[in-house]
Amino acid sequence: MSSDGAYVQYDLPDIDTVALERALWVLVALSLIGDVVTTFVGLHLGLAESNPVARSAIEGYGLLGMLVLKALAIGVGLVCRPLLPEAYRPIVPAGLALPWTIAVFINLYMISMTF
């Protein structure tokens, strides 16, 4: 840690950001698949989609609508990724994977409550 007047700068440990980003993109793929599968299992069991945008896409276009929404989210991330310094690029897949991973756990919990 170093201090420059009123600002404090923390020295971050050396992290292989390329490897971290690669691992996070794998998590994005797994969480996307998990979210889609658990969503459709839940819908088949009579549960409802709580996200109004996703609900509309699913009601109008089914699985294709859900996949298009996911593809749009990934597309936005891929377009914004080059705008970030390399050290901060892992935040893009982390920002995609985190809510989808949480959704998987919520979906699994809701599905478990139907039995």
Backbone bond lengths (Angstrom), bond angles and torsions (degrees), N, CA, C in turn:
res aa  C-N    CA-C-N  psi(-1)  N-CA   C-N-CA  omega(-1)  CA-C   N-CA-C  phi
1 M - - - 1.451 - - 1.524 107.04 -
2 S 1.297 115.75 136.60 1.460 119.92 176.05 1.517 108.92 -132.77
3 S 1.325 114.86 157.56 1.450 119.88 -177.69 1.519 109.24 -122.14
4 D 1.302 114.95 135.76 1.465 120.52 177.63 1.527 106.80 -127.34
5 G 1.309 116.32 82.90 1.463 119.80 -177.99 1.520 110.27 69.99
6 A 1.319 115.59 -118.34 1.456 120.99 -177.08 1.528 112.97 -86.28
7 Y 1.320 117.17 -6.58 1.457 120.37 -176.81 1.516 110.73 -105.24
8 V 1.307 115.67 139.59 1.450 121.60 175.77 1.524 107.26 -110.73
9 Q 1.326 115.61 129.68 1.458 120.40 -179.97 1.520 108.28 -113.57
10 Y 1.312 116.69 127.82 1.450 122.06 178.24 1.518 108.45 -99.11
11 D 1.311 116.41 132.62 1.452 121.48 176.41 1.523 107.86 -85.36
12 L 1.331 115.82 116.41 1.450 120.72 -179.31 1.522 109.73 -82.86
13 P 1.331 116.82 148.20 1.460 118.62 177.30 1.535 109.94 -66.78
14 D 1.324 115.26 154.59 1.460 119.20 177.32 1.520 109.19 -68.28
15 I 1.326 115.14 123.09 1.456 121.84 -179.91 1.512 107.35 -124.48
16 D 1.316 116.48 135.18 1.461 120.56 175.05 1.525 106.84 -75.79
17 T 1.326 116.32 92.34 1.464 120.26 -174.81 1.516 112.37 -66.61
18 V 1.331 117.41 -27.67 1.464 119.76 178.31 1.525 110.09 -66.71
19 A 1.327 116.77 -46.45 1.466 120.88 178.41 1.529 110.91 -65.28
20 L 1.327 116.43 -40.59 1.461 120.25 178.14 1.519 110.71 -62.30
21 E 1.329 116.57 -46.02 1.464 119.82 -179.87 1.525 110.79 -63.11
22 R 1.323 116.89 -41.61 1.466 120.62 178.95 1.532 110.09 -59.99
23 A 1.318 117.35 -45.55 1.465 121.37 179.26 1.528 110.82 -62.95
24 L 1.321 116.49 -38.72 1.468 119.53 179.48 1.525 111.81 -69.16
25 W 1.353 118.39 -34.09 1.466 119.98 175.64 1.527 110.96 -66.66
26 V 1.336 117.14 -33.96 1.470 120.09 173.99 1.523 109.03 -64.07
27 L 1.319 116.90 -42.60 1.469 120.39 177.45 1.528 110.76 -63.04
28 V 1.335 117.92 -37.12 1.465 121.08 175.91 1.524 109.60 -58.39
29 A 1.322 116.75 -48.64 1.469 120.27 -178.64 1.524 111.21 -61.69
30 L 1.326 116.85 -44.90 1.458 120.40 -179.35 1.530 111.79 -66.27
31 S 1.320 116.49 -42.18 1.465 119.32 -179.33 1.520 111.42 -70.05
32 L 1.325 117.14 -34.51 1.468 120.44 176.48 1.524 109.64 -62.77
33 I 1.325 116.86 -49.20 1.468 120.66 179.11 1.520 109.92 -60.90
34 G 1.328 116.37 -45.36 1.461 120.24 -179.88 1.517 112.53 -61.67
35 D 1.315 116.93 -41.16 1.463 120.82 179.84 1.532 110.83 -65.62
36 V 1.317 116.53 -45.69 1.470 119.74 -179.31 1.528 110.05 -63.50
37 V 1.325 116.96 -47.77 1.471 120.34 -177.77 1.520 110.89 -62.99
38 T 1.338 117.00 -49.65 1.469 118.61 -177.33 1.525 111.82 -68.09
39 T 1.322 117.37 -31.21 1.470 119.78 176.30 1.520 110.14 -63.51
40 F 1.319 117.18 -48.02 1.450 119.19 -176.92 1.524 112.53 -72.72
41 V 1.319 118.09 -30.91 1.463 120.19 172.68 1.525 109.07 -63.93
42 G 1.321 116.57 -46.47 1.464 120.27 178.51 1.520 112.42 -60.75
43 L 1.322 116.97 -42.72 1.463 119.82 178.15 1.521 110.74 -63.41
44 H 1.320 117.25 -38.98 1.462 121.46 178.47 1.534 110.81 -63.60
45 L 1.328 116.40 -31.31 1.461 121.09 179.72 1.527 112.89 -84.82
46 G 1.326 117.00 0.07 1.453 120.27 177.41 1.510 115.36 101.18
47 L 1.323 117.83 3.13 1.457 120.24 176.77 1.525 109.27 -76.76
48 A 1.323 116.48 165.99 1.468 121.30 -179.24 1.518 110.43 -116.19
49 E 1.317 115.88 146.71 1.470 121.88 174.42 1.520 107.75 -73.76
50 S 1.350 117.41 127.46 1.461 120.09 -177.33 1.523 113.07 -87.74
51 N 1.325 118.22 -21.51 1.466 121.29 178.39 1.526 108.53 -79.99
52 P 1.340 118.84 116.75 1.465 119.90 -175.36 1.532 113.79 -64.04
53 V 1.323 117.84 -33.06 1.468 120.18 178.42 1.524 109.66 -68.77
54 A 1.330 116.15 -47.05 1.464 120.21 178.60 1.527 110.52 -64.50
55 R 1.329 116.65 -40.38 1.472 120.27 179.18 1.519 110.44 -59.58
56 S 1.323 116.97 -44.59 1.459 121.03 179.14 1.528 111.68 -63.54
57 A 1.332 116.19 -42.90 1.469 120.25 179.51 1.526 110.71 -64.36
58 I 1.320 116.72 -41.77 1.463 120.64 -179.49 1.523 110.51 -68.50
59 E 1.331 117.19 -44.04 1.465 120.00 179.59 1.523 111.65 -63.59
60 G 1.327 116.57 -35.60 1.455 119.97 -177.91 1.514 114.70 -84.19
61 Y 1.349 116.16 -35.58 1.467 118.98 -171.41 1.520 114.09 -132.79
62 G 1.325 117.85 1.89 1.455 121.05 177.56 1.523 112.66 65.75
63 L 1.321 115.13 -142.11 1.457 121.49 -178.23 1.528 111.15 -58.53
64 L 1.316 117.41 -39.56 1.461 120.63 179.75 1.524 111.18 -59.58
65 G 1.325 117.55 -41.51 1.457 121.27 178.31 1.516 111.84 -61.66
66 M 1.334 116.22 -42.06 1.465 120.16 178.85 1.530 110.60 -65.45
67 L 1.329 116.86 -42.32 1.466 120.32 -179.71 1.525 111.79 -66.90
68 V 1.324 117.04 -35.26 1.470 120.08 177.29 1.523 109.99 -65.47
69 L 1.330 117.79 -41.68 1.473 120.27 177.34 1.528 110.86 -60.83
70 K 1.320 116.49 -44.02 1.464 120.13 179.18 1.534 110.17 -63.95
71 A 1.332 116.67 -42.37 1.464 120.78 179.55 1.524 110.80 -63.43
72 L 1.324 117.77 -38.36 1.469 120.41 177.48 1.528 111.05 -63.73
73 A 1.320 116.62 -42.05 1.467 119.95 178.96 1.528 110.71 -62.69
74 I 1.328 116.01 -44.66 1.465 119.60 178.30 1.526 110.10 -64.83
75 G 1.316 116.85 -39.56 1.466 120.34 178.49 1.511 112.71 -60.68
76 V 1.324 116.90 -42.79 1.467 120.26 177.54 1.529 109.58 -61.98
77 G 1.324 116.32 -42.92 1.460 119.82 178.38 1.516 112.43 -61.68
78 L 1.334 116.40 -42.45 1.467 119.93 -179.27 1.530 111.87 -69.12
79 V 1.324 117.36 -32.86 1.467 120.53 177.71 1.534 110.20 -71.11
80 C 1.319 117.34 -38.56 1.467 120.86 -178.03 1.518 113.04 -80.10
81 R 1.316 118.17 -25.22 1.459 122.73 -175.99 1.528 113.65 -52.41
82 P 1.335 119.89 -47.84 1.474 118.98 -178.74 1.525 114.17 -65.85
83 L 1.323 117.84 -14.53 1.453 120.94 179.43 1.529 112.33 -76.39
84 L 1.328 116.05 -14.02 1.460 121.18 -177.58 1.520 111.25 -95.19
85 P 1.325 116.58 149.38 1.465 118.52 170.31 1.530 109.33 -60.92
86 E 1.301 116.78 150.99 1.467 120.90 -174.87 1.523 112.79 -54.11
87 A 1.305 117.69 -37.93 1.464 120.78 -178.31 1.525 112.64 -63.60
88 Y 1.338 117.36 -24.19 1.456 121.15 -176.56 1.528 113.36 -101.80
89 R 1.317 117.99 -1.23 1.458 120.56 -177.26 1.527 114.42 -63.86
90 P 1.320 120.21 -30.01 1.473 118.48 176.93 1.527 113.95 -60.87
91 I 1.343 117.68 -16.04 1.455 118.98 179.58 1.529 111.44 -66.55
92 V 1.330 117.86 -25.26 1.468 120.79 -179.99 1.524 110.58 -65.19
93 P 1.339 119.79 -56.87 1.462 117.09 178.58 1.532 112.94 -66.71
94 A 1.333 116.76 -29.78 1.467 118.59 177.15 1.526 110.48 -64.06
95 G 1.332 115.97 -39.96 1.466 120.57 179.22 1.518 113.09 -67.80
96 L 1.309 117.16 -25.07 1.465 120.86 175.33 1.526 110.94 -84.45
97 A 1.318 116.72 -43.98 1.460 120.63 -174.61 1.523 113.18 -70.38
98 L 1.311 117.36 -37.04 1.466 119.89 -175.15 1.532 113.17 -59.28
99 P 1.327 119.65 -54.67 1.468 117.26 -178.75 1.530 112.68 -67.22
100 W 1.326 117.63 -33.13 1.469 119.16 179.16 1.523 111.09 -70.62
101 T 1.330 117.56 -35.22 1.463 120.45 176.64 1.529 109.82 -67.82
102 I 1.315 116.95 -42.26 1.470 120.09 176.28 1.522 109.77 -61.02
103 A 1.336 117.31 -42.08 1.461 121.31 179.00 1.527 111.18 -60.50
104 V 1.328 116.58 -39.23 1.474 119.60 178.52 1.521 110.02 -60.23
105 F 1.329 117.01 -46.17 1.469 119.73 -179.10 1.531 111.66 -66.78
106 I 1.318 117.02 -38.70 1.472 119.24 176.28 1.522 109.76 -64.24
107 N 1.334 116.54 -45.21 1.468 120.04 179.01 1.521 111.30 -60.42
108 L 1.344 116.73 -44.27 1.465 119.32 178.74 1.524 111.35 -61.70
109 Y 1.313 116.55 -40.24 1.465 120.07 177.35 1.533 110.67 -62.78
110 M 1.314 116.52 -46.78 1.469 120.42 -179.22 1.529 110.80 -63.71
111 I 1.320 116.40 -41.01 1.469 120.23 177.94 1.528 110.32 -62.95
112 S 1.336 116.91 -41.85 1.459 120.19 -179.82 1.521 111.75 -64.26
113 M 1.310 117.90 -27.40 1.472 121.64 179.79 1.528 111.86 -74.72
114 T 1.325 117.89 -15.05 1.470 119.33 179.96 1.528 112.27 -82.31
115 F 1.350 117.32 -10.41 1.462 119.41 -178.35 1.494 111.80 -98.91
